[in-house]
Amino acid sequence: MSPAEIRKLEAYLKKTFKGVDLSVRGLPRKADSAEVYVNGEFAGLIDKDTDEGELSYHLTMTILDIDLE
């Protein structure tokens, strides 16, 4: 993803999840994905999707059962 896209996504997520120490980092070998970090720890992956001329982004976050305890 371009640096401009990453900045927009990071701004959107920070606005949505108010008060969270959040950052979005591009992946050097993937032009359509970026990683999301919360408090410096990996939290999820954003994938860019273009379908029938419409652009969207998908955030995938895995939550382990041990994290719920």
PDB file of N, CA, C, O and CB in Angstrom:
ATOM      1  N   MET A   1       0.835  -1.182   0.000  1.00  0.00           N
ATOM      2  CA  MET A   1       0.000   0.000   0.000  1.00  0.00           C
ATOM      3  C   MET A   1       0.880   1.245   0.000  1.00  0.00           C
ATOM      4  O   MET A   1       2.013   1.241   0.481  1.00  0.00           O
ATOM      5  CB  MET A   1      -0.950  -0.002   1.212  1.00  0.00           C
ATOM      6  N   SER A   2       0.329   2.276  -0.542  1.00  0.00           N
ATOM      7  CA  SER A   2       1.096   3.516  -0.612  1.00  0.00           C
ATOM      8  C   SER A   2       1.158   4.174   0.766  1.00  0.00           C
ATOM      9  O   SER A   2       0.292   3.933   1.608  1.00  0.00           O
ATOM     10  CB  SER A   2       0.475   4.484  -1.646  1.00  0.00           C
ATOM     11  N   PRO A   3       2.164   4.993   0.996  1.00  0.00           N
ATOM     12  CA  PRO A   3       2.245   5.709   2.275  1.00  0.00           C
ATOM     13  C   PRO A   3       0.998   6.565   2.547  1.00  0.00           C
ATOM     14  O   PRO A   3       0.578   6.700   3.697  1.00  0.00           O
ATOM     15  CB  PRO A   3       3.490   6.597   2.293  1.00  0.00           C
ATOM     16  N   ALA A   4       0.413   7.135   1.500  1.00  0.00           N
ATOM     17  CA  ALA A   4      -0.801   7.944   1.674  1.00  0.00           C
ATOM     18  C   ALA A   4      -1.972   7.075   2.150  1.00  0.00           C
ATOM     19  O   ALA A   4      -2.728   7.489   3.029  1.00  0.00           O
ATOM     20  CB  ALA A   4      -1.170   8.656   0.349  1.00  0.00           C
ATOM     21  N   GLU A   5      -2.128   5.880   1.580  1.00  0.00           N
ATOM     22  CA  GLU A   5      -3.186   4.959   2.011  1.00  0.00           C
ATOM     23  C   GLU A   5      -2.990   4.557   3.471  1.00  0.00           C
ATOM     24  O   GLU A   5      -3.943   4.517   4.250  1.00  0.00           O
ATOM     25  CB  GLU A   5      -3.210   3.704   1.113  1.00  0.00           C
ATOM     26  N   ILE A   6      -1.748   4.263   3.828  1.00  0.00           N
ATOM     27  CA  ILE A   6      -1.444   3.842   5.202  1.00  0.00           C
ATOM     28  C   ILE A   6      -1.781   4.966   6.179  1.00  0.00           C
ATOM     29  O   ILE A   6      -2.359   4.715   7.237  1.00  0.00           O
ATOM     30  CB  ILE A   6       0.050   3.438   5.339  1.00  0.00           C
ATOM     31  N   ARG A   7      -1.426   6.199   5.832  1.00  0.00           N
ATOM     32  CA  ARG A   7      -1.756   7.342   6.706  1.00  0.00           C
ATOM     33  C   ARG A   7      -3.267   7.500   6.873  1.00  0.00           C
ATOM     34  O   ARG A   7      -3.744   7.751   7.980  1.00  0.00           O
ATOM     35  CB  ARG A   7      -1.156   8.643   6.135  1.00  0.00           C
ATOM     36  N   LYS A   8      -4.023   7.355   5.780  1.00  0.00           N
ATOM     37  CA  LYS A   8      -5.485   7.477   5.841  1.00  0.00           C
ATOM     38  C   LYS A   8      -6.096   6.366   6.689  1.00  0.00           C
ATOM     39  O   LYS A   8      -6.984   6.619   7.503  1.00  0.00           O
ATOM     40  CB  LYS A   8      -6.084   7.445   4.427  1.00  0.00           C
ATOM     41  N   LEU A   9      -5.622   5.144   6.497  1.00  0.00           N
ATOM     42  CA  LEU A   9      -6.132   4.017   7.285  1.00  0.00           C
ATOM     43  C   LEU A   9      -5.814   4.190   8.762  1.00  0.00           C
ATOM     44  O   LEU A   9      -6.667   3.942   9.614  1.00  0.00           O
ATOM     45  CB  LEU A   9      -5.543   2.699   6.777  1.00  0.00           C
ATOM     46  N   GLU A  10      -4.591   4.615   9.072  1.00  0.00           N
ATOM     47  CA  GLU A  10      -4.195   4.822  10.461  1.00  0.00           C
ATOM     48  C   GLU A  10      -5.046   5.928  11.095  1.00  0.00           C
ATOM     49  O   GLU A  10      -5.485   5.789  12.236  1.00  0.00           O
ATOM     50  CB  GLU A  10      -2.693   5.177  10.550  1.00  0.00           C
ATOM     51  N   ALA A  11      -5.277   7.009  10.373  1.00  0.00           N
ATOM     52  CA  ALA A  11      -6.110   8.102  10.897  1.00  0.00           C
ATOM     53  C   ALA A  11      -7.536   7.624  11.144  1.00  0.00           C
ATOM     54  O   ALA A  11      -8.141   7.966  12.160  1.00  0.00           O
ATOM     55  CB  ALA A  11      -6.115   9.298   9.921  1.00  0.00           C
ATOM     56  N   TYR A  12      -8.071   6.839  10.222  1.00  0.00           N
ATOM     57  CA  TYR A  12      -9.432   6.309  10.382  1.00  0.00           C
ATOM     58  C   TYR A  12      -9.532   5.397  11.603  1.00  0.00           C
ATOM     59  O   TYR A  12     -10.462   5.516  12.400  1.00  0.00           O
ATOM     60  CB  TYR A  12      -9.861   5.542   9.121  1.00  0.00           C
ATOM     61  N   LEU A  13      -8.571   4.490  11.744  1.00  0.00           N
ATOM     62  CA  LEU A  13      -8.609   3.560  12.871  1.00  0.00           C
ATOM     63  C   LEU A  13      -8.420   4.285  14.205  1.00  0.00           C
ATOM     64  O   LEU A  13      -9.070   3.938  15.191  1.00  0.00           O
ATOM     65  CB  LEU A  13      -7.532   2.487  12.704  1.00  0.00           C
ATOM     66  N   LYS A  14      -7.548   5.276  14.244  1.00  0.00           N
ATOM     67  CA  LYS A  14      -7.344   6.043  15.483  1.00  0.00           C
ATOM     68  C   LYS A  14      -8.605   6.812  15.858  1.00  0.00           C
ATOM     69  O   LYS A  14      -8.933   6.943  17.038  1.00  0.00           O
ATOM     70  CB  LYS A  14      -6.160   7.016  15.328  1.00  0.00           C
ATOM     71  N   LYS A  15      -9.308   7.319  14.851  1.00  0.00           N
ATOM     72  CA  LYS A  15     -10.567   8.025  15.102  1.00  0.00           C
ATOM     73  C   LYS A  15     -11.638   7.042  15.581  1.00  0.00           C
ATOM     74  O   LYS A  15     -12.415   7.361  16.480  1.00  0.00           O
ATOM     75  CB  LYS A  15     -11.045   8.763  13.823  1.00  0.00           C
ATOM     76  N   THR A  16     -11.679   5.872  14.995  1.00  0.00           N
ATOM     77  CA  THR A  16     -12.686   4.865  15.342  1.00  0.00           C
ATOM     78  C   THR A  16     -12.432   4.270  16.723  1.00  0.00           C
ATOM     79  O   THR A  16     -13.364   4.112  17.513  1.00  0.00           O
ATOM     80  CB  THR A  16     -12.704   3.752  14.294  1.00  0.00           C
ATOM     81  N   PHE A  17     -11.177   3.941  17.017  1.00  0.00           N
ATOM     82  CA  PHE A  17     -10.796   3.351  18.298  1.00  0.00           C
ATOM     83  C   PHE A  17     -10.105   4.417  19.140  1.00  0.00           C
ATOM     84  O   PHE A  17      -8.897   4.356  19.372  1.00  0.00           O
ATOM     85  CB  PHE A  17      -9.867   2.110  18.096  1.00  0.00           C
ATOM     86  N   LYS A  18     -10.867   5.372  19.584  1.00  0.00           N
ATOM     87  CA  LYS A  18     -10.339   6.539  20.313  1.00  0.00           C
ATOM     88  C   LYS A  18      -9.456   6.136  21.493  1.00  0.00           C
ATOM     89  O   LYS A  18      -9.796   5.239  22.264  1.00  0.00           O
ATOM     90  CB  LYS A  18     -11.491   7.407  20.815  1.00  0.00           C
ATOM     91  N   GLY A  19      -8.317   6.816  21.615  1.00  0.00           N
ATOM     92  CA  GLY A  19      -7.451   6.618  22.769  1.00  0.00           C
ATOM     93  C   GLY A  19      -6.547   5.403  22.703  1.00  0.00           C
ATOM     94  O   GLY A  19      -5.806   5.134  23.649  1.00  0.00           O
ATOM     95  N   VAL A  20      -6.593   4.665  21.607  1.00  0.00           N
ATOM     96  CA  VAL A  20      -5.767   3.461  21.478  1.00  0.00           C
ATOM     97  C   VAL A  20      -4.443   3.834  20.810  1.00  0.00           C
ATOM     98  O   VAL A  20      -4.424   4.553  19.811  1.00  0.00           O
ATOM     99  CB  VAL A  20      -6.511   2.353  20.657  1.00  0.00           C
ATOM    100  N   ASP A  21      -3.335   3.339  21.371  1.00  0.00           N
ATOM    101  CA  ASP A  21      -2.018   3.524  20.762  1.00  0.00           C
ATOM    102  C   ASP A  21      -1.932   2.563  19.583  1.00  0.00           C
ATOM    103  O   ASP A  21      -1.639   1.380  19.758  1.00  0.00           O
ATOM    104  CB  ASP A  21      -0.848   3.276  21.799  1.00  0.00           C
ATOM    105  N   LEU A  22      -2.186   3.072  18.392  1.00  0.00           N
ATOM    106  CA  LEU A  22      -2.351   2.239  17.216  1.00  0.00           C
ATOM    107  C   LEU A  22      -1.447   2.737  16.092  1.00  0.00           C
ATOM    108  O   LEU A  22      -1.265   3.943  15.921  1.00  0.00           O
ATOM    109  CB  LEU A  22      -3.820   2.224  16.764  1.00  0.00           C
ATOM    110  N   SER A  23      -0.885   1.809  15.332  1.00  0.00           N
ATOM    111  CA  SER A  23      -0.113   2.184  14.155  1.00  0.00           C
ATOM    112  C   SER A  23      -0.367   1.177  13.036  1.00  0.00           C
ATOM    113  O   SER A  23      -0.641   0.002  13.283  1.00  0.00           O
ATOM    114  CB  SER A  23       1.398   2.265  14.489  1.00  0.00           C
ATOM    115  N   VAL A  24      -0.270   1.665  11.804  1.00  0.00           N
ATOM    116  CA  VAL A  24      -0.422   0.819  10.624  1.00  0.00           C
ATOM    117  C   VAL A  24       0.911   0.848   9.897  1.00  0.00           C
ATOM    118  O   VAL A  24       1.463   1.915   9.628  1.00  0.00           O
ATOM    119  CB  VAL A  24      -1.608   1.303   9.693  1.00  0.00           C
ATOM    120  N   ARG A  25       1.419  -0.332   9.583  1.00  0.00           N
ATOM    121  CA  ARG A  25       2.736  -0.448   8.941  1.00  0.00           C
ATOM    122  C   ARG A  25       2.617  -1.251   7.649  1.00  0.00           C
ATOM    123  O   ARG A  25       2.037  -2.336   7.622  1.00  0.00           O
ATOM    124  CB  ARG A  25       3.761  -1.116   9.899  1.00  0.00           C
ATOM    125  N   GLY A  26       3.174  -0.696   6.589  1.00  0.00           N
ATOM    126  CA  GLY A  26       3.165  -1.389   5.302  1.00  0.00           C
ATOM    127  C   GLY A  26       4.061  -2.613   5.318  1.00  0.00           C
ATOM    128  O   GLY A  26       4.983  -2.723   6.127  1.00  0.00           O
ATOM    129  N   LEU A  27       3.774  -3.511   4.424  1.00  0.00           N
ATOM    130  CA  LEU A  27       4.593  -4.706   4.262  1.00  0.00           C
ATOM    131  C   LEU A  27       5.450  -4.536   3.016  1.00  0.00           C
ATOM    132  O   LEU A  27       4.922  -4.238   1.945  1.00  0.00           O
ATOM    133  CB  LEU A  27       3.710  -5.992   4.165  1.00  0.00           C
ATOM    134  N   PRO A  28       6.762  -4.717   3.136  1.00  0.00           N
ATOM    135  CA  PRO A  28       7.662  -4.431   2.013  1.00  0.00           C
ATOM    136  C   PRO A  28       7.411  -5.286   0.770  1.00  0.00           C
ATOM    137  O   PRO A  28       7.642  -4.820  -0.345  1.00  0.00           O
ATOM    138  CB  PRO A  28       9.076  -4.622   2.453  1.00  0.00           C
ATOM    139  N   ARG A  29       6.957  -6.491   0.932  1.00  0.00           N
ATOM    140  CA  ARG A  29       6.803  -7.391  -0.223  1.00  0.00           C
ATOM    141  C   ARG A  29       5.353  -7.557  -0.666  1.00  0.00           C
ATOM    142  O   ARG A  29       5.072  -8.307  -1.600  1.00  0.00           O
ATOM    143  CB  ARG A  29       7.378  -8.748   0.106  1.00  0.00           C
ATOM    144  N   LYS A  30       4.433  -6.861  -0.001  1.00  0.00           N
ATOM    145  CA  LYS A  30       3.018  -6.981  -0.366  1.00  0.00           C
ATOM    146  C   LYS A  30       2.444  -5.593  -0.620  1.00  0.00           C
ATOM    147  O   LYS A  30       2.437  -4.744   0.272  1.00  0.00           O
ATOM    148  CB  LYS A  30       2.212  -7.712   0.751  1.00  0.00           C
ATOM    149  N   ALA A  31       1.970  -5.367  -1.821  1.00  0.00           N
ATOM    150  CA  ALA A  31       1.445  -4.052  -2.185  1.00  0.00           C
ATOM    151  C   ALA A  31      -0.006  -3.867  -1.767  1.00  0.00           C
ATOM    152  O   ALA A  31      -0.538  -2.760  -1.856  1.00  0.00           O
ATOM    153  CB  ALA A  31       1.571  -3.840  -3.673  1.00  0.00           C
ATOM    154  N   ASP A  32      -0.654  -4.936  -1.311  1.00  0.00           N
ATOM    155  CA  ASP A  32      -2.079  -4.845  -1.003  1.00  0.00           C
ATOM    156  C   ASP A  32      -2.405  -5.173   0.455  1.00  0.00           C
ATOM    157  O   ASP A  32      -3.559  -5.456   0.777  1.00  0.00           O
ATOM    158  CB  ASP A  32      -2.848  -5.769  -1.905  1.00  0.00           C
ATOM    159  N   SER A  33      -1.400  -5.140   1.344  1.00  0.00           N
ATOM    160  CA  SER A  33      -1.618  -5.476   2.752  1.00  0.00           C
ATOM    161  C   SER A  33      -0.791  -4.575   3.661  1.00  0.00           C
ATOM    162  O   SER A  33       0.231  -4.017   3.261  1.00  0.00           O
ATOM    163  CB  SER A  33      -1.272  -6.950   3.014  1.00  0.00           C
ATOM    164  N   ALA A  34      -1.266  -4.452   4.892  1.00  0.00           N
ATOM    165  CA  ALA A  34      -0.534  -3.717   5.926  1.00  0.00           C
ATOM    166  C   ALA A  34      -0.853  -4.355   7.274  1.00  0.00           C
ATOM    167  O   ALA A  34      -1.885  -5.006   7.440  1.00  0.00           O
ATOM    168  CB  ALA A  34      -0.909  -2.186   5.919  1.00  0.00           C
ATOM    169  N   GLU A  35       0.047  -4.158   8.231  1.00  0.00           N
ATOM    170  CA  GLU A  35      -0.149  -4.709   9.572  1.00  0.00           C
ATOM    171  C   GLU A  35      -0.634  -3.620  10.521  1.00  0.00           C
ATOM    172  O   GLU A  35      -0.254  -2.455  10.396  1.00  0.00           O
ATOM    173  CB  GLU A  35       1.158  -5.340  10.101  1.00  0.00           C
ATOM    174  N   VAL A  36      -1.473  -4.013  11.466  1.00  0.00           N
ATOM    175  CA  VAL A  36      -1.969  -3.097  12.490  1.00  0.00           C
ATOM    176  C   VAL A  36      -1.333  -3.505  13.820  1.00  0.00           C
ATOM    177  O   VAL A  36      -1.333  -4.679  14.188  1.00  0.00           O
ATOM    178  CB  VAL A  36      -3.547  -3.119  12.573  1.00  0.00           C
ATOM    179  N   TYR A  37      -0.794  -2.515  14.531  1.00  0.00           N
ATOM    180  CA  TYR A  37      -0.182  -2.741  15.838  1.00  0.00           C
ATOM    181  C   TYR A  37      -0.917  -1.912  16.880  1.00  0.00           C
ATOM    182  O   TYR A  37      -1.234  -0.745  16.653  1.00  0.00           O
ATOM    183  CB  TYR A  37       1.331  -2.386  15.819  1.00  0.00           C
ATOM    184  N   VAL A  38      -1.182  -2.526  18.019  1.00  0.00           N
ATOM    185  CA  VAL A  38      -1.797  -1.841  19.159  1.00  0.00           C
ATOM    186  C   VAL A  38      -0.824  -1.952  20.320  1.00  0.00           C
ATOM    187  O   VAL A  38      -0.412  -3.050  20.694  1.00  0.00           O
ATOM    188  CB  VAL A  38      -3.210  -2.455  19.528  1.00  0.00           C
ATOM    189  N   ASN A  39      -0.458  -0.810  20.888  1.00  0.00           N
ATOM    190  CA  ASN A  39       0.534  -0.767  21.967  1.00  0.00           C
ATOM    191  C   ASN A  39       1.823  -1.485  21.576  1.00  0.00           C
ATOM    192  O   ASN A  39       2.461  -2.128  22.409  1.00  0.00           O
ATOM    193  CB  ASN A  39      -0.040  -1.390  23.238  1.00  0.00           C
ATOM    194  N   GLY A  40       2.200  -1.372  20.302  1.00  0.00           N
ATOM    195  CA  GLY A  40       3.438  -1.962  19.819  1.00  0.00           C
ATOM    196  C   GLY A  40       3.379  -3.442  19.515  1.00  0.00           C
ATOM    197  O   GLY A  40       4.381  -4.022  19.095  1.00  0.00           O
ATOM    198  N   GLU A  41       2.224  -4.073  19.717  1.00  0.00           N
ATOM    199  CA  GLU A  41       2.086  -5.506  19.448  1.00  0.00           C
ATOM    200  C   GLU A  41       1.203  -5.731  18.232  1.00  0.00           C
ATOM    201  O   GLU A  41       0.218  -5.022  18.027  1.00  0.00           O
ATOM    202  CB  GLU A  41       1.507  -6.238  20.672  1.00  0.00           C
ATOM    203  N   PHE A  42       1.563  -6.726  17.427  1.00  0.00           N
ATOM    204  CA  PHE A  42       0.774  -7.052  16.241  1.00  0.00           C
ATOM    205  C   PHE A  42      -0.657  -7.380  16.656  1.00  0.00           C
ATOM    206  O   PHE A  42      -0.884  -8.178  17.566  1.00  0.00           O
ATOM    207  CB  PHE A  42       1.404  -8.239  15.465  1.00  0.00           C
ATOM    208  N   ALA A  43      -1.626  -6.749  15.971  1.00  0.00           N
ATOM    209  CA  ALA A  43      -3.034  -6.966  16.316  1.00  0.00           C
ATOM    210  C   ALA A  43      -3.857  -7.484  15.144  1.00  0.00           C
ATOM    211  O   ALA A  43      -4.892  -8.119  15.348  1.00  0.00           O
ATOM    212  CB  ALA A  43      -3.641  -5.682  16.826  1.00  0.00           C
ATOM    213  N   GLY A  44      -3.412  -7.221  13.925  1.00  0.00           N
ATOM    214  CA  GLY A  44      -4.211  -7.666  12.792  1.00  0.00           C
ATOM    215  C   GLY A  44      -3.596  -7.277  11.468  1.00  0.00           C
ATOM    216  O   GLY A  44      -2.516  -6.689  11.403  1.00  0.00           O
ATOM    217  N   LEU A  45      -4.314  -7.621  10.411  1.00  0.00           N
ATOM    218  CA  LEU A  45      -3.845  -7.406   9.058  1.00  0.00           C
ATOM    219  C   LEU A  45      -4.946  -6.705   8.269  1.00  0.00           C
ATOM    220  O   LEU A  45      -6.115  -7.082   8.357  1.00  0.00           O
ATOM    221  CB  LEU A  45      -3.438  -8.747   8.386  1.00  0.00           C
ATOM    222  N   ILE A  46      -4.574  -5.691   7.504  1.00  0.00           N
ATOM    223  CA  ILE A  46      -5.507  -5.014   6.614  1.00  0.00           C
ATOM    224  C   ILE A  46      -5.178  -5.433   5.192  1.00  0.00           C
ATOM    225  O   ILE A  46      -4.031  -5.342   4.755  1.00  0.00           O
ATOM    226  CB  ILE A  46      -5.437  -3.458   6.778  1.00  0.00           C
ATOM    227  N   ASP A  47      -6.202  -5.897   4.469  1.00  0.00           N
ATOM    228  CA  ASP A  47      -6.050  -6.270   3.069  1.00  0.00           C
ATOM    229  C   ASP A  47      -6.850  -5.313   2.204  1.00  0.00           C
ATOM    230  O   ASP A  47      -7.974  -4.944   2.544  1.00  0.00           O
ATOM    231  CB  ASP A  47      -6.500  -7.727   2.831  1.00  0.00           C
ATOM    232  N   LYS A  48      -6.269  -4.920   1.095  1.00  0.00           N
ATOM    233  CA  LYS A  48      -6.910  -4.033   0.134  1.00  0.00           C
ATOM    234  C   LYS A  48      -7.646  -4.908  -0.879  1.00  0.00           C
ATOM    235  O   LYS A  48      -7.096  -5.897  -1.364  1.00  0.00           O
ATOM    236  CB  LYS A  48      -5.862  -3.091  -0.572  1.00  0.00           C
ATOM    237  N   ASP A  49      -8.893  -4.544  -1.199  1.00  0.00           N
ATOM    238  CA  ASP A  49      -9.699  -5.346  -2.113  1.00  0.00           C
ATOM    239  C   ASP A  49     -10.361  -4.428  -3.141  1.00  0.00           C
ATOM    240  O   ASP A  49     -11.077  -3.493  -2.781  1.00  0.00           O
ATOM    241  CB  ASP A  49     -10.768  -6.167  -1.336  1.00  0.00           C
ATOM    242  N   THR A  50     -10.119  -4.700  -4.404  1.00  0.00           N
ATOM    243  CA  THR A  50     -10.787  -3.978  -5.473  1.00  0.00           C
ATOM    244  C   THR A  50     -11.674  -4.973  -6.210  1.00  0.00           C
ATOM    245  O   THR A  50     -11.184  -5.929  -6.810  1.00  0.00           O
ATOM    246  CB  THR A  50      -9.758  -3.296  -6.441  1.00  0.00           C
ATOM    247  N   ASP A  51     -12.982  -4.739  -6.158  1.00  0.00           N
ATOM    248  CA  ASP A  51     -13.945  -5.642  -6.784  1.00  0.00           C
ATOM    249  C   ASP A  51     -14.940  -4.814  -7.579  1.00  0.00           C
ATOM    250  O   ASP A  51     -15.617  -3.947  -7.025  1.00  0.00           O
ATOM    251  CB  ASP A  51     -14.674  -6.520  -5.720  1.00  0.00           C
ATOM    252  N   GLU A  52     -15.028  -5.075  -8.860  1.00  0.00           N
ATOM    253  CA  GLU A  52     -15.946  -4.369  -9.757  1.00  0.00           C
ATOM    254  C   GLU A  52     -15.784  -2.854  -9.651  1.00  0.00           C
ATOM    255  O   GLU A  52     -16.766  -2.112  -9.653  1.00  0.00           O
ATOM    256  CB  GLU A  52     -17.390  -4.759  -9.446  1.00  0.00           C
ATOM    257  N   GLY A  53     -14.538  -2.410  -9.560  1.00  0.00           N
ATOM    258  CA  GLY A  53     -14.252  -0.988  -9.519  1.00  0.00           C
ATOM    259  C   GLY A  53     -14.417  -0.332  -8.161  1.00  0.00           C
ATOM    260  O   GLY A  53     -14.152   0.863  -8.025  1.00  0.00           O
ATOM    261  N   GLU A  54     -14.847  -1.075  -7.152  1.00  0.00           N
ATOM    262  CA  GLU A  54     -15.012  -0.528  -5.806  1.00  0.00           C
ATOM    263  C   GLU A  54     -13.843  -0.953  -4.933  1.00  0.00           C
ATOM    264  O   GLU A  54     -13.445  -2.118  -4.931  1.00  0.00           O
ATOM    265  CB  GLU A  54     -16.348  -0.988  -5.183  1.00  0.00           C
ATOM    266  N   LEU A  55     -13.298   0.001  -4.195  1.00  0.00           N
ATOM    267  CA  LEU A  55     -12.154  -0.253  -3.321  1.00  0.00           C
ATOM    268  C   LEU A  55     -12.628  -0.382  -1.875  1.00  0.00           C
ATOM    269  O   LEU A  55     -13.400   0.447  -1.394  1.00  0.00           O
ATOM    270  CB  LEU A  55     -11.099   0.878  -3.450  1.00  0.00           C
ATOM    271  N   SER A  56     -12.171  -1.409  -1.195  1.00  0.00           N
ATOM    272  CA  SER A  56     -12.476  -1.570   0.230  1.00  0.00           C
ATOM    273  C   SER A  56     -11.254  -2.159   0.924  1.00  0.00           C
ATOM    274  O   SER A  56     -10.342  -2.687   0.287  1.00  0.00           O
ATOM    275  CB  SER A  56     -13.735  -2.479   0.445  1.00  0.00           C
ATOM    276  N   TYR A  57     -11.268  -2.053   2.238  1.00  0.00           N
ATOM    277  CA  TYR A  57     -10.182  -2.588   3.058  1.00  0.00           C
ATOM    278  C   TYR A  57     -10.797  -3.512   4.097  1.00  0.00           C
ATOM    279  O   TYR A  57     -11.836  -3.200   4.678  1.00  0.00           O
ATOM    280  CB  TYR A  57      -9.351  -1.441   3.739  1.00  0.00           C
ATOM    281  N   HIS A  58     -10.156  -4.644   4.328  1.00  0.00           N
ATOM    282  CA  HIS A  58     -10.641  -5.630   5.291  1.00  0.00           C
ATOM    283  C   HIS A  58      -9.636  -5.766   6.425  1.00  0.00           C
ATOM    284  O   HIS A  58      -8.451  -6.002   6.191  1.00  0.00           O
ATOM    285  CB  HIS A  58     -10.886  -7.000   4.609  1.00  0.00           C
ATOM    286  N   LEU A  59     -10.114  -5.618   7.645  1.00  0.00           N
ATOM    287  CA  LEU A  59      -9.271  -5.779   8.826  1.00  0.00           C
ATOM    288  C   LEU A  59      -9.549  -7.156   9.419  1.00  0.00           C
ATOM    289  O   LEU A  59     -10.687  -7.469   9.767  1.00  0.00           O
ATOM    290  CB  LEU A  59      -9.533  -4.644   9.881  1.00  0.00           C
ATOM    291  N   THR A  60      -8.514  -7.972   9.531  1.00  0.00           N
ATOM    292  CA  THR A  60      -8.628  -9.301  10.122  1.00  0.00           C
ATOM    293  C   THR A  60      -7.838  -9.310  11.417  1.00  0.00           C
ATOM    294  O   THR A  60      -6.655  -8.970  11.445  1.00  0.00           O
ATOM    295  CB  THR A  60      -8.120 -10.410   9.145  1.00  0.00           C
ATOM    296  N   MET A  61      -8.512  -9.703  12.486  1.00  0.00           N
ATOM    297  CA  MET A  61      -7.874  -9.762  13.806  1.00  0.00           C
ATOM    298  C   MET A  61      -8.186 -11.121  14.425  1.00  0.00           C
ATOM    299  O   MET A  61      -9.351 -11.484  14.588  1.00  0.00           O
ATOM    300  CB  MET A  61      -8.368  -8.591  14.737  1.00  0.00           C
ATOM    301  N   THR A  62      -7.155 -11.856  14.763  1.00  0.00           N
ATOM    302  CA  THR A  62      -7.323 -13.159  15.390  1.00  0.00           C
ATOM    303  C   THR A  62      -7.232 -12.996  16.902  1.00  0.00           C
ATOM    304  O   THR A  62      -6.318 -12.354  17.419  1.00  0.00           O
ATOM    305  CB  THR A  62      -6.259 -14.168  14.876  1.00  0.00           C
ATOM    306  N   ILE A  63      -8.202 -13.593  17.603  1.00  0.00           N
ATOM    307  CA  ILE A  63      -8.216 -13.543  19.074  1.00  0.00           C
ATOM    308  C   ILE A  63      -8.108 -14.976  19.574  1.00  0.00           C
ATOM    309  O   ILE A  63      -8.980 -15.800  19.299  1.00  0.00           O
ATOM    310  CB  ILE A  63      -9.524 -12.837  19.630  1.00  0.00           C
ATOM    311  N   LEU A  64      -7.053 -15.271  20.299  1.00  0.00           N
ATOM    312  CA  LEU A  64      -6.858 -16.620  20.860  1.00  0.00           C
ATOM    313  C   LEU A  64      -7.689 -16.774  22.135  1.00  0.00           C
ATOM    314  O   LEU A  64      -7.926 -15.807  22.859  1.00  0.00           O
ATOM    315  CB  LEU A  64      -5.346 -16.886  21.160  1.00  0.00           C
ATOM    316  N   ASP A  65      -8.118 -17.982  22.387  1.00  0.00           N
ATOM    317  CA  ASP A  65      -8.932 -18.228  23.589  1.00  0.00           C
ATOM    318  C   ASP A  65      -8.162 -17.901  24.876  1.00  0.00           C
ATOM    319  O   ASP A  65      -8.754 -17.492  25.874  1.00  0.00           O
ATOM    320  CB  ASP A  65      -9.398 -19.696  23.621  1.00  0.00           C
ATOM    321  N   ILE A  66      -6.848 -18.085  24.841  1.00  0.00           N
ATOM    322  CA  ILE A  66      -6.070 -17.798  26.054  1.00  0.00           C
ATOM    323  C   ILE A  66      -6.010 -16.295  26.336  1.00  0.00           C
ATOM    324  O   ILE A  66      -5.777 -15.880  27.471  1.00  0.00           O
ATOM    325  CB  ILE A  66      -4.645 -18.361  25.919  1.00  0.00           C
ATOM    326  N   ASP A  67      -6.225 -15.472  25.282  1.00  0.00           N
ATOM    327  CA  ASP A  67      -6.244 -14.026  25.470  1.00  0.00           C
ATOM    328  C   ASP A  67      -7.517 -13.574  26.171  1.00  0.00           C
ATOM    329  O   ASP A  67      -7.557 -12.473  26.720  1.00  0.00           O
ATOM    330  CB  ASP A  67      -6.106 -13.317  24.130  1.00  0.00           C
ATOM    331  N   LEU A  68      -8.544 -14.390  26.163  1.00  0.00           N
ATOM    332  CA  LEU A  68      -9.821 -14.040  26.785  1.00  0.00           C
ATOM    333  C   LEU A  68      -9.863 -14.325  28.265  1.00  0.00           C
ATOM    334  O   LEU A  68     -10.789 -13.894  28.952  1.00  0.00           O
ATOM    335  CB  LEU A  68     -10.929 -14.773  26.117  1.00  0.00           C
ATOM    336  N   GLU A  69      -8.882 -15.039  28.770  1.00  0.00           N
ATOM    337  CA  GLU A  69      -8.873 -15.396  30.195  1.00  0.00           C
ATOM    338  C   GLU A  69      -8.380 -14.266  31.058  1.00  0.00           C
ATOM    339  O   GLU A  69      -8.311 -14.405  32.279  1.00  0.00           O
ATOM    340  CB  GLU A  69      -8.015 -16.615  30.430  1.00  0.00           C
TER     341      GLU A  69
END
